């Protein structure tokens, strides 16, 4: 399996970064794919390469889109992974890889991504995901994940994950990239499970903002995504307020959220005090 290249790319020496986001199982409310596509537009990224969809997909699960008119089938759109990069060689050193999560050949694809990353001098990969969770839509979006750069995980205020169980392609790619010496930052946004039928624009904004921070990008996704948030806010408020049981449930989630926040702040305070004590002890 190989990427089919649309553009001729010279060997890069300037360190670059890659945003990896997939639609499907790891993209609740389409938050991750929305965040990635927003950043692609803002950065002016253009297609560089793609993977033959026949290599990756079961088309009974990820069906192509057909265009039919009075003359018959006008065209078929095959979704696949597309690698995008700067329109100019001297453009921002940022790439993206996005598309539907593949069903097939995960190990081969992950190895190919690591090989491409090496050729593009990619030293840092940020993967984006979103999961349904018991979190209230009335509070800031919680971000879960990790980074091989511990100081960055703290800067992004990522909640640690202790998940064990079935996984998606993102985890497989993360493992292969880490083994190849690439730094990986995994950022997941929690999406209220009771709003699963709505686009998760607040989560998309949180992911996009975290990505710009992680990669030190001079991009501002807030205006574009704030507009989308405003378009759906009234509909979401109406949906919740029309169901008294849901109103009560959201209230209980808000209460749990506040308790979790206080517990976390207390734990962080204890950790900070312990670190200060150890520094003083070692100094003596």
N, C-alpha and C positions, 0 to 999 in steps of 0.2 A: 504494500500500500504506500502511495506517495501523494503528495500535494501536486495538483496541476496548477502551474504558475501562469498568471496573466501578465505579470510585469517582470522585467529583468531586474534582479536585485543583486547589487554588488556586495561583496563581503563587508559586513559592517564591523567597525571597531568601537564606535561610540556606544556605551552601555545603553540598553533599551529595556522596556518593560512590556508586559503582555497582560491584557484583560481577557479573562476566559469566563464566558457565561453561556449557559445552555437553556433552551426552553424545554418544557416537559416536567418530569417528576421533581426536579430540583428547582422549580421556578414558580412557587405559589403566587397567584395573582399576577403572574408575568412581571414580577418586580425586578428580577435579575436581568432578564432580556431587555426590559424597558430602560433600566439604568445603563446597560451597555450600549444600546442603540443611541441613547441620548448623548453619551460621551463620544461615540463615534462621529455623530453629526457635528458636535461642538469642536472636535479636534480636526474635522475635515478629512477623516480617514477614507481611503479608497480601497477597492478589492485588489488583493495581491495574488491570492491563490484560493483553491477550494479542493475538497476531497470528493471523488466520484461517489455519489450517493448509493450506487449499487454495492459499494464496499461496506457501507455502514448501517443500512436501514432495512427493516422489514416493512415493506410498503403497505401491509395490511394494518400496521400499527401507526405509522406516520405516513398518511396518504398524501400523494401529490395533489396539487390544485389544477383543475381543468378550466379552460376558457372555451365556451361553446357559443357560436352565433348561428345565423340562418344558413350559413354555408357548411356548418359542421364544427369539428374540433379545431379551434383556432390556435391553441397552444396548451402545453402542460408545464407547470412550474414544479421542479423537483427541489425540495428543501435539502440543504446540506450544510456542512460547516464551511464558513468562509473566513479566510484570514484577511484582515484589513491593516493598512499601514499608512504612513504619511504620504501625501500627494507628491511631495518633493523630497529628495534625498536629504536635504538639510532641514526638513520639517521636524516636528516634535518626535522624540525617540519613543514613540508609543505605538503598540500594535494591539489588535483585538482578534479574538477567535470566538465566533458565535454561530449559533444555529441550533437545530433540534438535537436533543441528546441522542446519540447513536444507540442502536440495539446490538450491533455486531462488532467484533474484532476490537474490543476495548484495549487489550494489551498492545496490539500492533499499532493502534492509533496513538496511544500514550507515548510509545517509543518514538513514533514519527514526530509528534509534537516536540518532544525533547530534542530531537535532532534539528528540527527547524529553529527551535529556540537558540541552539548553539550557533547556527549559521547567522542568525540575526543579532547576535550579541545580547540576547535577552538574559538579564541577571535577576529579574524580579517578576514573578507572576502573581497577579491578584485574581482569585477566583470568586465569583459572585453566585450566591444562591438565596433562596427564600423558602421558608417552611411555615406551614400552618401551626399555630400555637395558641394557647390560652392566654392571650394578651389583649388588653383593651385598646380600642382604636382611639381613645381619648387621651392617651399618654404617648410620650416620645417612643419612637420605634427602637426596640432593643436589637442590638447587633451581637451575634454569637460567632465565635471562630477562633483562629490562632494565627500566629505568624512565626516564621523561623527567625524573625527579627523581634525579639521580646520587647524592646523599647517601642516598637511600632504598635504592637498589640495593646500596650498600655496607653499609647497616644490615642488610639482609636476607641479606647474604652470597650474592648471586646469582652463579652462574657465568655468564660471558658466552656467548652463542650466536653462532656464525658460520654458521648454516644457510642454504643456498640450495637451493631445490627446491620441489616441490609443497607447497601450504599449505592451511589450513582457513579457515573463516569468521572465526575469531578474529583472524587477521592482517589481513584485509580491514577488519574493524571497527576495529582498532587504528589503521590508517592513516587512516581517515576521521575518527575521533575526534581524533587528533593534529592533523590539518589544521584541525579546527574549534576548536582551542585548548584542548582538554581534556588534562590530564595522564594518561598511561597507564603502568601498571606491569603487566608480563607475568611471571607466575610459573608455571613448569612443574616438575613433580616427576618424577624418574626412577624408573621402576618396573622391578624385575628381570624381564627378558624370560622367564626360565625359570619364573616364577610367574604367567604371564599369565592362567591360568584361575582365580586366586584374587582376591577383592576386595583392592584395595591400600589397606587402612586406614592403614598407617603413612604412606604418601604423602598420603592425605587429611588426616591430622593435621598433617603438615608444611605443607601448603597452607593449612589453616585457621589455624594459628598464624601463618604469615607474613602472611596477610590481616589478622588482628587487629592485628598490628604495623604493617603498612603504613597501615591506616586508623585506627589509635589507638582500637580498639574495646574497650570494657570487657566482653569476652565470653571465656569459657574453654571451648574445645571439647575440652580434654584428657580430662576424665572420661568423656564419652560415647564418644569414639573409642578411648580406651584400653580400654574394655570390649569393643569390637568387635575390637580387635587381640588381646586375650587369648583371645577365642573361637576365633580362627583360628590362633593361634601354634602350638599342639600339632599341628594337622593339617599345617601347612607344614613344621614340623620333621620330622614322620614322613615326609612326601613326599620331602624331600631326603635324609634318612638312609637311606631304602630303596633309593637309587640311588647306588652307589659312584662312578660316573663323574660324577654331578652333585655329589657331595660334593667330589671333586677339582676340578671346575670352579669351584665356589663358592670354594674355597681360592685358586685362581689369581686370581679377581676380587678377593678380599680383599687379596692381595699387590699387585695393580695399584692398588687404591684407596689403600693406604698410600703407595705411591710417588707417586701423583698429589697426595696431601695434602702430602707433604714438598716436592714440587716447587712447589706453589702457595704454601706458607708461605715458601719461599726467594724466590720471585718477589715476594711481597708485601713481604718484608724489604728486598729490593733497591730496590723502588719507594719505600718509606718513606725509606730512606737517601738516595735521589736527591732526593726532595722536601725533606728537611732540608738537604741541601747547597745546593740552589737558593735556599732561604729565607735561609741564611746568606750566600750569594754576593750576593743582591739587597740584603740589609741592609747589606753593606759598600759 
